[in-house]
Amino acid sequence: MTEILPRLYELIEPFNKKGIALTPSTSFADDLELDSLTVMDLVANIEDEWDINMPLNLLPDLETIGQLDEAVGRLKA
């Protein structure tokens, strides 16, 4: 677990309408049921938080919070 993960949980929580427990294996599509517009809002928040730009072609590969954590870590390095 990186130092990024706890902050990701905080950023994702407002979008967690089902109130499920967030873990690295939580899926954006299956568990959180986020639509594409919601995902773009979340991405904007993440980009602002860490002053990074997430390439749009990267987003389809990020299915879980853990994968997002790794991607943010690589982008901010």
Biopython code that builds the backbone (N, CA, C, O; Angstrom):
import numpy as np
from Bio.PDB.StructureBuilder import StructureBuilder

atoms = [
    (1, "MET", "N", (0.847, -1.188, 0.000)),
    (1, "MET", "CA", (0.000, 0.000, 0.000)),
    (1, "MET", "C", (0.886, 1.244, 0.000)),
    (1, "MET", "O", (1.849, 1.339, 0.761)),
    (2, "THR", "N", (0.549, 2.166, -0.844)),
    (2, "THR", "CA", (1.327, 3.398, -0.923)),
    (2, "THR", "C", (0.655, 4.485, -0.095)),
    (2, "THR", "O", (-0.443, 4.296, 0.428)),
    (3, "GLU", "N", (1.329, 5.621, 0.014)),
    (3, "GLU", "CA", (0.731, 6.759, 0.719)),
    (3, "GLU", "C", (-0.412, 7.360, -0.093)),
    (3, "GLU", "O", (-1.191, 8.161, 0.423)),
    (4, "ILE", "N", (-0.509, 6.977, -1.355)),
    (4, "ILE", "CA", (-1.561, 7.483, -2.240)),
    (4, "ILE", "C", (-2.913, 6.865, -1.900)),
    (4, "ILE", "O", (-3.942, 7.537, -1.969)),
    (5, "LEU", "N", (-2.911, 5.600, -1.539)),
    (5, "LEU", "CA", (-4.154, 4.843, -1.374)),
    (5, "LEU", "C", (-5.144, 5.466, -0.378)),
    (5, "LEU", "O", (-6.322, 5.588, -0.714)),
    (6, "PRO", "N", (-4.726, 5.862, 0.820)),
    (6, "PRO", "CA", (-5.710, 6.470, 1.738)),
    (6, "PRO", "C", (-6.373, 7.719, 1.165)),
    (6, "PRO", "O", (-7.563, 7.946, 1.381)),
    (7, "ARG", "N", (-5.610, 8.526, 0.442)),
    (7, "ARG", "CA", (-6.191, 9.737, -0.168)),
    (7, "ARG", "C", (-7.130, 9.363, -1.316)),
    (7, "ARG", "O", (-8.153, 10.017, -1.518)),
    (8, "LEU", "N", (-6.788, 8.312, -2.069)),
    (8, "LEU", "CA", (-7.702, 7.835, -3.114)),
    (8, "LEU", "C", (-9.041, 7.428, -2.513)),
    (8, "LEU", "O", (-10.097, 7.747, -3.060)),
    (9, "TYR", "N", (-8.992, 6.725, -1.388)),
    (9, "TYR", "CA", (-10.240, 6.333, -0.721)),
    (9, "TYR", "C", (-11.082, 7.571, -0.397)),
    (9, "TYR", "O", (-12.297, 7.571, -0.591)),
    (10, "GLU", "N", (-10.428, 8.619, 0.095)),
    (10, "GLU", "CA", (-11.156, 9.852, 0.432)),
    (10, "GLU", "C", (-11.773, 10.491, -0.810)),
    (10, "GLU", "O", (-12.893, 10.999, -0.758)),
    (11, "LEU", "N", (-11.042, 10.468, -1.929)),
    (11, "LEU", "CA", (-11.551, 11.065, -3.163)),
    (11, "LEU", "C", (-12.679, 10.233, -3.776)),
    (11, "LEU", "O", (-13.580, 10.779, -4.412)),
    (12, "ILE", "N", (-12.627, 8.925, -3.586)),
    (12, "ILE", "CA", (-13.633, 8.032, -4.165)),
    (12, "ILE", "C", (-14.902, 7.996, -3.322)),
    (12, "ILE", "O", (-15.990, 7.789, -3.859)),
    (13, "GLU", "N", (-14.784, 8.192, -2.022)),
    (13, "GLU", "CA", (-15.919, 8.041, -1.102)),
    (13, "GLU", "C", (-17.172, 8.822, -1.532)),
    (13, "GLU", "O", (-18.267, 8.266, -1.444)),
    (14, "PRO", "N", (-17.070, 10.081, -1.992)),
    (14, "PRO", "CA", (-18.297, 10.781, -2.409)),
    (14, "PRO", "C", (-19.019, 10.099, -3.577)),
    (14, "PRO", "O", (-20.214, 10.319, -3.775)),
    (15, "PHE", "N", (-18.313, 9.285, -4.342)),
    (15, "PHE", "CA", (-18.907, 8.577, -5.473)),
    (15, "PHE", "C", (-19.396, 7.183, -5.085)),
    (15, "PHE", "O", (-19.965, 6.470, -5.912)),
    (16, "ASN", "N", (-19.177, 6.798, -3.842)),
    (16, "ASN", "CA", (-19.517, 5.464, -3.349)),
    (16, "ASN", "C", (-20.968, 5.449, -2.878)),
    (16, "ASN", "O", (-21.236, 5.395, -1.678)),
    (17, "LYS", "N", (-21.894, 5.497, -3.819)),
    (17, "LYS", "CA", (-23.326, 5.593, -3.489)),
    (17, "LYS", "C", (-23.864, 4.347, -2.808)),
    (17, "LYS", "O", (-24.861, 4.411, -2.089)),
    (18, "LYS", "N", (-23.202, 3.203, -3.035)),
    (18, "LYS", "CA", (-23.658, 1.954, -2.425)),
    (18, "LYS", "C", (-23.100, 1.758, -1.017)),
    (18, "LYS", "O", (-23.522, 0.852, -0.298)),
    (19, "GLY", "N", (-22.144, 2.616, -0.623)),
    (19, "GLY", "CA", (-21.576, 2.533, 0.717)),
    (19, "GLY", "C", (-20.783, 1.271, 0.981)),
    (19, "GLY", "O", (-20.731, 0.799, 2.117)),
    (20, "ILE", "N", (-20.165, 0.717, -0.049)),
    (20, "ILE", "CA", (-19.388, -0.504, 0.156)),
    (20, "ILE", "C", (-18.016, -0.173, 0.735)),
    (20, "ILE", "O", (-17.537, 0.955, 0.619)),
    (21, "ALA", "N", (-17.400, -1.155, 1.350)),
    (21, "ALA", "CA", (-16.058, -0.984, 1.902)),
    (21, "ALA", "C", (-15.067, -0.889, 0.744)),
    (21, "ALA", "O", (-15.056, -1.744, -0.142)),
    (22, "LEU", "N", (-14.244, 0.144, 0.753)),
    (22, "LEU", "CA", (-13.261, 0.339, -0.309)),
    (22, "LEU", "C", (-11.983, -0.407, 0.016)),
    (22, "LEU", "O", (-11.425, -0.269, 1.105)),
    (23, "THR", "N", (-11.525, -1.200, -0.941)),
    (23, "THR", "CA", (-10.276, -1.946, -0.822)),
    (23, "THR", "C", (-9.519, -1.816, -2.135)),
    (23, "THR", "O", (-10.086, -1.351, -3.124)),
    (24, "PRO", "N", (-8.242, -2.219, -2.169)),
    (24, "PRO", "CA", (-7.519, -2.166, -3.446)),
    (24, "PRO", "C", (-8.185, -2.988, -4.552)),
    (24, "PRO", "O", (-8.008, -2.681, -5.731)),
    (25, "SER", "N", (-8.941, -4.017, -4.198)),
    (25, "SER", "CA", (-9.577, -4.857, -5.222)),
    (25, "SER", "C", (-10.978, -4.381, -5.610)),
    (25, "SER", "O", (-11.629, -5.012, -6.443)),
    (26, "THR", "N", (-11.457, -3.272, -5.017)),
    (26, "THR", "CA", (-12.771, -2.737, -5.371)),
    (26, "THR", "C", (-12.771, -2.306, -6.834)),
    (26, "THR", "O", (-11.896, -1.559, -7.272)),
    (27, "SER", "N", (-13.765, -2.786, -7.583)),
    (27, "SER", "CA", (-13.886, -2.483, -9.005)),
    (27, "SER", "C", (-14.760, -1.252, -9.212)),
    (27, "SER", "O", (-15.808, -1.103, -8.584)),
    (28, "PHE", "N", (-14.310, -0.375, -10.100)),
    (28, "PHE", "CA", (-15.091, 0.832, -10.392)),
    (28, "PHE", "C", (-16.402, 0.493, -11.094)),
    (28, "PHE", "O", (-17.442, 1.070, -10.777)),
    (29, "ALA", "N", (-16.359, -0.436, -12.041)),
    (29, "ALA", "CA", (-17.559, -0.775, -12.811)),
    (29, "ALA", "C", (-18.470, -1.736, -12.051)),
    (29, "ALA", "O", (-19.667, -1.481, -11.921)),
    (30, "ASP", "N", (-17.916, -2.829, -11.554)),
    (30, "ASP", "CA", (-18.742, -3.874, -10.943)),
    (30, "ASP", "C", (-19.191, -3.536, -9.520)),
    (30, "ASP", "O", (-20.362, -3.707, -9.183)),
    (31, "ASP", "N", (-18.267, -3.059, -8.688)),
    (31, "ASP", "CA", (-18.601, -2.804, -7.280)),
    (31, "ASP", "C", (-19.233, -1.428, -7.070)),
    (31, "ASP", "O", (-20.279, -1.308, -6.432)),
    (32, "LEU", "N", (-18.596, -0.403, -7.606)),
    (32, "LEU", "CA", (-19.078, 0.965, -7.387)),
    (32, "LEU", "C", (-20.110, 1.398, -8.425)),
    (32, "LEU", "O", (-20.842, 2.365, -8.215)),
    (33, "GLU", "N", (-20.165, 0.677, -9.547)),
    (33, "GLU", "CA", (-21.108, 0.965, -10.632)),
    (33, "GLU", "C", (-21.020, 2.419, -11.108)),
    (33, "GLU", "O", (-22.035, 3.094, -11.276)),
    (34, "LEU", "N", (-19.783, 2.884, -11.321)),
    (34, "LEU", "CA", (-19.570, 4.253, -11.779)),
    (34, "LEU", "C", (-19.795, 4.341, -13.291)),
    (34, "LEU", "O", (-19.313, 3.498, -14.048)),
    (35, "ASP", "N", (-20.524, 5.358, -13.717)),
    (35, "ASP", "CA", (-20.686, 5.579, -15.147)),
    (35, "ASP", "C", (-19.526, 6.433, -15.657)),
    (35, "ASP", "O", (-18.717, 6.931, -14.875)),
    (36, "SER", "N", (-19.457, 6.594, -16.971)),
    (36, "SER", "CA", (-18.298, 7.275, -17.562)),
    (36, "SER", "C", (-18.188, 8.731, -17.115)),
    (36, "SER", "O", (-17.078, 9.230, -16.929)),
    (37, "LEU", "N", (-19.293, 9.408, -16.942)),
    (37, "LEU", "CA", (-19.255, 10.807, -16.492)),
    (37, "LEU", "C", (-18.707, 10.906, -15.070)),
    (37, "LEU", "O", (-17.911, 11.796, -14.766)),
    (38, "THR", "N", (-19.128, 10.004, -14.215)),
    (38, "THR", "CA", (-18.651, 9.979, -12.839)),
    (38, "THR", "C", (-17.152, 9.677, -12.803)),
    (38, "THR", "O", (-16.408, 10.271, -12.022)),
    (39, "VAL", "N", (-16.724, 8.757, -13.647)),
    (39, "VAL", "CA", (-15.299, 8.424, -13.720)),
    (39, "VAL", "C", (-14.492, 9.653, -14.124)),
    (39, "VAL", "O", (-13.416, 9.898, -13.578)),
    (40, "MET", "N", (-15.007, 10.425, -15.077)),
    (40, "MET", "CA", (-14.281, 11.623, -15.514)),
    (40, "MET", "C", (-14.204, 12.660, -14.385)),
    (40, "MET", "O", (-13.191, 13.345, -14.245)),
    (41, "ASP", "N", (-15.261, 12.779, -13.586)),
    (41, "ASP", "CA", (-15.226, 13.673, -12.421)),
    (41, "ASP", "C", (-14.154, 13.212, -11.434)),
    (41, "ASP", "O", (-13.392, 14.023, -10.909)),
    (42, "LEU", "N", (-14.104, 11.915, -11.188)),
    (42, "LEU", "CA", (-13.118, 11.354, -10.272)),
    (42, "LEU", "C", (-11.702, 11.589, -10.809)),
    (42, "LEU", "O", (-10.808, 11.985, -10.061)),
    (43, "VAL", "N", (-11.507, 11.348, -12.090)),
    (43, "VAL", "CA", (-10.195, 11.554, -12.703)),
    (43, "VAL", "C", (-9.758, 13.019, -12.561)),
    (43, "VAL", "O", (-8.599, 13.296, -12.253)),
    (44, "ALA", "N", (-10.678, 13.941, -12.784)),
    (44, "ALA", "CA", (-10.352, 15.367, -12.632)),
    (44, "ALA", "C", (-9.904, 15.669, -11.205)),
    (44, "ALA", "O", (-8.949, 16.418, -11.000)),
    (45, "ASN", "N", (-10.586, 15.089, -10.220)),
    (45, "ASN", "CA", (-10.204, 15.290, -8.820)),
    (45, "ASN", "C", (-8.810, 14.734, -8.538)),
    (45, "ASN", "O", (-8.015, 15.352, -7.829)),
    (46, "ILE", "N", (-8.524, 13.560, -9.101)),
    (46, "ILE", "CA", (-7.216, 12.927, -8.902)),
    (46, "ILE", "C", (-6.118, 13.762, -9.565)),
    (46, "ILE", "O", (-5.051, 13.968, -8.987)),
    (47, "GLU", "N", (-6.386, 14.236, -10.772)),
    (47, "GLU", "CA", (-5.394, 15.059, -11.459)),
    (47, "GLU", "C", (-5.106, 16.334, -10.673)),
    (47, "GLU", "O", (-3.953, 16.753, -10.571)),
    (48, "ASP", "N", (-6.140, 16.949, -10.122)),
    (48, "ASP", "CA", (-5.952, 18.158, -9.316)),
    (48, "ASP", "C", (-5.178, 17.862, -8.036)),
    (48, "ASP", "O", (-4.307, 18.633, -7.635)),
    (49, "GLU", "N", (-5.499, 16.755, -7.407)),
    (49, "GLU", "CA", (-4.871, 16.394, -6.126)),
    (49, "GLU", "C", (-3.357, 16.227, -6.260)),
    (49, "GLU", "O", (-2.599, 16.714, -5.421)),
    (50, "TRP", "N", (-2.921, 15.539, -7.315)),
    (50, "TRP", "CA", (-1.495, 15.230, -7.460)),
    (50, "TRP", "C", (-0.827, 16.008, -8.598)),
    (50, "TRP", "O", (0.337, 15.755, -8.911)),
    (51, "ASP", "N", (-1.538, 16.941, -9.216)),
    (51, "ASP", "CA", (-0.994, 17.744, -10.302)),
    (51, "ASP", "C", (-0.382, 16.862, -11.391)),
    (51, "ASP", "O", (0.772, 17.033, -11.782)),
    (52, "ILE", "N", (-1.191, 15.919, -11.866)),
    (52, "ILE", "CA", (-0.785, 15.002, -12.929)),
    (52, "ILE", "C", (-1.827, 15.057, -14.038)),
    (52, "ILE", "O", (-2.917, 15.599, -13.851)),
    (53, "ASN", "N", (-1.486, 14.494, -15.189)),
    (53, "ASN", "CA", (-2.429, 14.318, -16.286)),
    (53, "ASN", "C", (-2.533, 12.828, -16.566)),
    (53, "ASN", "O", (-1.541, 12.172, -16.882)),
    (54, "MET", "N", (-3.738, 12.305, -16.447)),
    (54, "MET", "CA", (-3.956, 10.890, -16.715)),
    (54, "MET", "C", (-4.343, 10.727, -18.179)),
    (54, "MET", "O", (-5.379, 11.243, -18.599)),
    (55, "PRO", "N", (-3.539, 10.023, -18.960)),
    (55, "PRO", "CA", (-3.880, 9.801, -20.364)),
    (55, "PRO", "C", (-5.197, 9.021, -20.491)),
    (55, "PRO", "O", (-5.407, 8.027, -19.796)),
    (56, "LEU", "N", (-6.065, 9.476, -21.371)),
    (56, "LEU", "CA", (-7.370, 8.822, -21.531)),
    (56, "LEU", "C", (-7.235, 7.377, -21.971)),
    (56, "LEU", "O", (-8.082, 6.552, -21.628)),
    (57, "ASN", "N", (-6.190, 7.048, -22.722)),
    (57, "ASN", "CA", (-6.025, 5.662, -23.150)),
    (57, "ASN", "C", (-5.621, 4.740, -22.001)),
    (57, "ASN", "O", (-5.654, 3.518, -22.148)),
    (58, "LEU", "N", (-5.245, 5.307, -20.872)),
    (58, "LEU", "CA", (-4.888, 4.527, -19.688)),
    (58, "LEU", "C", (-6.129, 4.104, -18.901)),
    (58, "LEU", "O", (-6.122, 3.063, -18.244)),
    (59, "LEU", "N", (-7.185, 4.901, -18.968)),
    (59, "LEU", "CA", (-8.356, 4.682, -18.120)),
    (59, "LEU", "C", (-9.020, 3.316, -18.294)),
    (59, "LEU", "O", (-9.403, 2.717, -17.289)),
    (60, "PRO", "N", (-9.179, 2.788, -19.512)),
    (60, "PRO", "CA", (-9.828, 1.478, -19.628)),
    (60, "PRO", "C", (-9.083, 0.352, -18.918)),
    (60, "PRO", "O", (-9.683, -0.663, -18.566)),
    (61, "ASP", "N", (-7.777, 0.524, -18.704)),
    (61, "ASP", "CA", (-6.976, -0.504, -18.034)),
    (61, "ASP", "C", (-7.065, -0.432, -16.516)),
    (61, "ASP", "O", (-6.595, -1.337, -15.827)),
    (62, "LEU", "N", (-7.658, 0.628, -15.989)),
    (62, "LEU", "CA", (-7.738, 0.813, -14.540)),
    (62, "LEU", "C", (-9.111, 0.350, -14.059)),
    (62, "LEU", "O", (-10.073, 1.119, -14.045)),
    (63, "GLU", "N", (-9.181, -0.906, -13.670)),
    (63, "GLU", "CA", (-10.457, -1.489, -13.272)),
    (63, "GLU", "C", (-10.679, -1.479, -11.764)),
    (63, "GLU", "O", (-11.818, -1.546, -11.302)),
    (64, "THR", "N", (-9.590, -1.395, -10.992)),
    (64, "THR", "CA", (-9.708, -1.458, -9.531)),
    (64, "THR", "C", (-8.994, -0.271, -8.892)),
    (64, "THR", "O", (-8.200, 0.421, -9.530)),
    (65, "ILE", "N", (-9.300, -0.057, -7.615)),
    (65, "ILE", "CA", (-8.639, 1.018, -6.878)),
    (65, "ILE", "C", (-7.137, 0.749, -6.781)),
    (65, "ILE", "O", (-6.337, 1.682, -6.854)),
    (66, "GLY", "N", (-6.756, -0.496, -6.620)),
    (66, "GLY", "CA", (-5.338, -0.847, -6.553)),
    (66, "GLY", "C", (-4.597, -0.504, -7.831)),
    (66, "GLY", "O", (-3.471, -0.008, -7.785)),
    (67, "GLN", "N", (-5.229, -0.768, -8.988)),
    (67, "GLN", "CA", (-4.610, -0.429, -10.265)),
    (67, "GLN", "C", (-4.488, 1.088, -10.417)),
    (67, "GLN", "O", (-3.494, 1.588, -10.945)),
    (68, "LEU", "N", (-5.494, 1.805, -9.957)),
    (68, "LEU", "CA", (-5.447, 3.269, -9.999)),
    (68, "LEU", "C", (-4.329, 3.785, -9.104)),
    (68, "LEU", "O", (-3.614, 4.716, -9.477)),
    (69, "ASP", "N", (-4.176, 3.194, -7.936)),
    (69, "ASP", "CA", (-3.114, 3.562, -7.002)),
    (69, "ASP", "C", (-1.746, 3.427, -7.676)),
    (69, "ASP", "O", (-0.910, 4.324, -7.571)),
    (70, "GLU", "N", (-1.518, 2.309, -8.365)),
    (70, "GLU", "CA", (-0.242, 2.067, -9.035)),
    (70, "GLU", "C", (-0.030, 3.094, -10.158)),
    (70, "GLU", "O", (1.074, 3.612, -10.331)),
    (71, "ALA", "N", (-1.085, 3.380, -10.910)),
    (71, "ALA", "CA", (-0.978, 4.320, -12.026)),
    (71, "ALA", "C", (-0.647, 5.729, -11.537)),
    (71, "ALA", "O", (0.209, 6.402, -12.110)),
    (72, "VAL", "N", (-1.321, 6.168, -10.487)),
    (72, "VAL", "CA", (-1.046, 7.500, -9.937)),
    (72, "VAL", "C", (0.397, 7.551, -9.433)),
    (72, "VAL", "O", (1.091, 8.549, -9.631)),
    (73, "GLY", "N", (0.841, 6.490, -8.790)),
    (73, "GLY", "CA", (2.225, 6.437, -8.308)),
    (73, "GLY", "C", (3.230, 6.577, -9.439)),
    (73, "GLY", "O", (4.228, 7.283, -9.296)),
    (74, "ARG", "N", (2.976, 5.907, -10.569)),
    (74, "ARG", "CA", (3.877, 6.011, -11.723)),
    (74, "ARG", "C", (3.823, 7.413, -12.328)),
    (74, "ARG", "O", (4.861, 7.962, -12.697)),
    (75, "LEU", "N", (2.633, 7.999, -12.436)),
    (75, "LEU", "CA", (2.483, 9.304, -13.082)),
    (75, "LEU", "C", (3.082, 10.444, -12.259)),
    (75, "LEU", "O", (3.561, 11.431, -12.818)),
    (76, "LYS", "N", (3.055, 10.310, -10.943)),
    (76, "LYS", "CA", (3.572, 11.403, -10.112)),
    (76, "LYS", "C", (5.057, 11.232, -9.803)),
    (76, "LYS", "O", (5.670, 12.114, -9.201)),
    (77, "ALA", "N", (5.627, 10.122, -10.205)),
    (77, "ALA", "CA", (7.054, 9.861, -9.945)),
    (77, "ALA", "C", (7.949, 10.716, -10.819)),
    (77, "ALA", "O", (9.173, 10.622, -10.728)),
]
sb = StructureBuilder()
sb.init_structure("model")
sb.init_model(0)
sb.init_chain("A")
sb.init_seg("    ")
for serial, (resi, resn, name, xyz) in enumerate(atoms, 1):
    if name == "N":
        sb.init_residue(resn, " ", resi, " ")
    sb.init_atom(name, np.array(xyz, "f"), 0.0, 1.0, " ", f" {name:<3s}", serial, name[0])
structure = sb.get_structure()
